[in-house]
Amino acid sequence: MIEVVWFKRDLRVEDHAALSAARGRVLCLYVVEPGYWQGEDASPRQWRFTRAALCDLRARLGALGLPLVVRRGEVPAVLADLHARHGIAALHSHEETGNLRTYARDRAVARFCRAHGIPWREQPQPGVIRRLDDRDLWARRVAAQMAQPLLPPPRGLLPVVEEPEGEIPDQPCPWSPEDGLITLQPAGREPALALLDSFLAGRGAEYRRGMSSPLTAGRVCSRLSPHLALGSLSLREAVRRVQAAREELEAMEARARPIPPGAAHSLLSRLHWRAHFMQKLESEPELEIRAAHPAAEAARRPTPPEEERLRAWAEGRTGWPFLDACMRALTATGWLTFRMRAMLQAVASHHLGLDWRASGLVLARRFTDYEPGIHWPQVQMQSAATGINTPRLYDPIKQGLDHDPEGRFIARWIPELAPLPPVLRHMPWKGEAGLYPPPLLDAAEAARAARERLAAQRRAPGFEAAARAVFARHGSRQRRLHDDDPLARRARAAARAARARRQLTLDL
Ligand SMILES: Cc1cc2nc3c(=O)[nH]c(=O)nc-3n(C[C@H](O)[C@H](O)[C@H](O)COP(=O)(O)OP(=O)(O)OC[C@H]3O[C@@H](n4cnc5c(N)ncnc54)[C@H](O)[C@@H]3O)c2cc1C
């Protein structure tokens, strides 16, 4: 008999509860699921990063004397084959917060295990509580998870030597591997730790000031997202390292600090948001396809993939150069900073009136760091589909003038605009005709119409009561992973004051 450790979005050996729980002869398994990779939200860039992370995992498991067995197919069928030949005494994995497809697959695996009397021991992933019945208790329970000791890589497990390892395929399914990606972030534990170290050793000094502009964000943000999405680094390990660094920074003389403690604090806040958003999809997996607020769901009109406005937005040819440059940068690099993701999504939903699911799928495929648990709740939030967040309308021209005043980012991604002076790079229609396609719509007019639509939705009877129900299930209670800390308390007070000022305004 053997025990199987099934790797999913947890491609690491450190702080890996499922691996630590396994005993005796252990087969480490990754299943390449063609059905998953043919899904509407999957893309070649995500596979390239996953493939590289799997190569790293294979090397790390190898150092522990454990081969990584890779199989292609549907998971219950792969398990049935292994069970027939070796007998599976236990299946170990983490509790994945994936998409609806992986949710259905996990239920099929549960049925298989039940039918064959195989205990399936699922381990919580740090930051997410399965079957959470009281949102008020979430932060306390997550803080307790974060305080648990990090698990070292296990020793003394026995490999199942007779099972061939299997190739990590170049492609997970028949598709065109070309998706416009030019640069892929290096995958695996060392690159993840190097990013965290370089952030804490200086790169993060300008994090707060530089995180929003696409000119600086790529350098000053942590860039941990694809590593956390695939679990090459556990959230708990990241949080603990940043907490430790922040304590050291606070103990240092101000002049000697490579980054201000506030930058470490801001990174901890983002790691907290990660958990907060993931919990939403864990608690309500249908958020992938259904709006959180019933009024927003009722107002939806499906956008077909061939819709011209959707295609123009997705191809970076809306006629708003800064927005187009962001989309083109995302296509080429697989990454964009938070604010620019929010702008792309909000303009698609509000100005262009596209259904969030259609635009959300385009973004999902473009993000190397696609993480369903963050993605779909964020897509809904930026599309005012939750009913509990103040709707934000981003003016694509003003965003450009604020975050790329000289139009350098525009010039980089839309070289035909580079010869123009800065103002015309942002608004080429004010110069010579024919240099750049005119905007699809008048941005101010489109924003006005969107504001009216949203205001009417919010005035409708029953809106508030439904919003309260959404809040009870998903709303932030403002407690953090790093709860009892003075910086956190000050930040919370400032955030409360800012929210009070912003309340009832639509950001233009
Ligand atoms: C419409 C939309 C879709 C998004 N989809 C994804 C996605 O599929 N995968 C993804 O990882 N992030 C997503 N984000 C959140 C955020 O934009 C990225 O996590 C961030 O830009 C990644 O860069 P970083 O690792 O340098 O972030 P940093 O600023 O260095 O933050 C560190 C980590 O904190 C987490 N984080 C940061 N910002 C947020 C946030 N606003 N909400 C939740 N977690 C956050 C991420 O895990 C990130 O890696 C989305 C945001 C929007 C507006």
The ligand as a MOL file (V3000), in Angstrom:
LIG
                    3D

  0  0  0     0  0            999 V3000
M  V30 BEGIN CTAB
M  V30 COUNTS 53 58 0 0 0
M  V30 BEGIN ATOM
M  V30 1 C -9.5150 43.0370 -11.7140 0
M  V30 2 C -8.3880 42.4920 -10.8790 0
M  V30 3 C -7.9980 41.1710 -11.0100 0
M  V30 4 C -6.9620 40.6540 -10.2310 0
M  V30 5 N -6.6000 39.3290 -10.4220 0
M  V30 6 C -5.5860 38.8340 -9.7090 0
M  V30 7 C -5.1730 37.4730 -9.9210 0
M  V30 8 O -5.7380 36.7400 -10.7380 0
M  V30 9 N -4.1160 37.0060 -9.1830 0
M  V30 10 C -3.4840 37.8010 -8.2590 0
M  V30 11 O -2.5300 37.3330 -7.6170 0
M  V30 12 N -3.8700 39.0640 -8.0270 0
M  V30 13 C -4.8910 39.6100 -8.7280 0
M  V30 14 N -5.2640 40.9180 -8.5010 0
M  V30 15 C -4.7070 41.6520 -7.3520 0
M  V30 16 C -3.4080 42.4750 -7.5690 0
M  V30 17 O -3.5510 43.3360 -8.6560 0
M  V30 18 C -2.1940 41.5810 -7.7520 0
M  V30 19 O -2.1300 40.6320 -6.7170 0
M  V30 20 C -0.8820 42.3740 -7.7060 0
M  V30 21 O -0.8930 43.3700 -8.6820 0
M  V30 22 C 0.2730 41.4140 -7.9260 0
M  V30 23 O 1.5050 42.0660 -7.9290 0
M  V30 24 P 2.5380 41.8990 -6.7160 0
M  V30 25 O 2.7150 40.4620 -6.3990 0
M  V30 26 O 3.7420 42.6730 -7.0530 0
M  V30 27 O 1.7080 42.5980 -5.5610 0
M  V30 28 P 2.1680 43.3050 -4.2230 0
M  V30 29 O 1.6130 44.6800 -4.2260 0
M  V30 30 O 3.5990 43.1750 -3.9790 0
M  V30 31 O 1.3380 42.4910 -3.1170 0
M  V30 32 C 1.8050 41.2450 -2.5740 0
M  V30 33 C 0.7560 40.1660 -2.7130 0
M  V30 34 O -0.4400 40.5580 -2.0530 0
M  V30 35 C -1.5780 40.0740 -2.7670 0
M  V30 36 N -2.3450 41.2200 -3.2460 0
M  V30 37 C -1.8730 42.4250 -3.6270 0
M  V30 38 N -2.8740 43.2460 -3.9550 0
M  V30 39 C -4.0120 42.5470 -3.7700 0
M  V30 40 C -5.3910 42.8570 -3.9330 0
M  V30 41 N -5.7810 44.0600 -4.3330 0
M  V30 42 N -6.2980 41.9090 -3.6720 0
M  V30 43 C -5.9120 40.6910 -3.2390 0
M  V30 44 N -4.6230 40.3350 -3.0700 0
M  V30 45 C -3.6890 41.2550 -3.3270 0
M  V30 46 C -1.0390 39.2810 -3.9490 0
M  V30 47 O -0.9410 37.9320 -3.5740 0
M  V30 48 C 0.3320 39.8910 -4.1470 0
M  V30 49 O 1.2280 39.0030 -4.7510 0
M  V30 50 C -6.3120 41.4660 -9.2780 0
M  V30 51 C -6.6950 42.7980 -9.1390 0
M  V30 52 C -7.7220 43.3040 -9.9360 0
M  V30 53 C -8.1220 44.7340 -9.7790 0
M  V30 END ATOM
M  V30 BEGIN BOND
M  V30 1 1 1 2
M  V30 2 1 2 3
M  V30 3 2 2 52
M  V30 4 2 3 4
M  V30 5 1 4 5
M  V30 6 1 4 50
M  V30 7 2 5 6
M  V30 8 1 6 7
M  V30 9 1 6 13
M  V30 10 2 7 8
M  V30 11 1 7 9
M  V30 12 1 9 10
M  V30 13 2 10 11
M  V30 14 1 10 12
M  V30 15 2 12 13
M  V30 16 1 13 14
M  V30 17 1 14 15
M  V30 18 1 14 50
M  V30 19 1 15 16
M  V30 20 1 16 17
M  V30 21 1 16 18
M  V30 22 1 18 19
M  V30 23 1 18 20
M  V30 24 1 20 21
M  V30 25 1 20 22
M  V30 26 1 22 23
M  V30 27 1 23 24
M  V30 28 2 24 25
M  V30 29 1 24 26
M  V30 30 1 24 27
M  V30 31 1 27 28
M  V30 32 2 28 29
M  V30 33 1 28 30
M  V30 34 1 28 31
M  V30 35 1 31 32
M  V30 36 1 32 33
M  V30 37 1 33 34
M  V30 38 1 33 48
M  V30 39 1 34 35
M  V30 40 1 35 36
M  V30 41 1 35 46
M  V30 42 1 36 37
M  V30 43 1 36 45
M  V30 44 2 37 38
M  V30 45 1 38 39
M  V30 46 1 39 40
M  V30 47 2 39 45
M  V30 48 1 40 41
M  V30 49 2 40 42
M  V30 50 1 42 43
M  V30 51 2 43 44
M  V30 52 1 44 45
M  V30 53 1 46 47
M  V30 54 1 46 48
M  V30 55 1 48 49
M  V30 56 2 50 51
M  V30 57 1 51 52
M  V30 58 1 52 53
M  V30 END BOND
M  V30 END CTAB
M  END
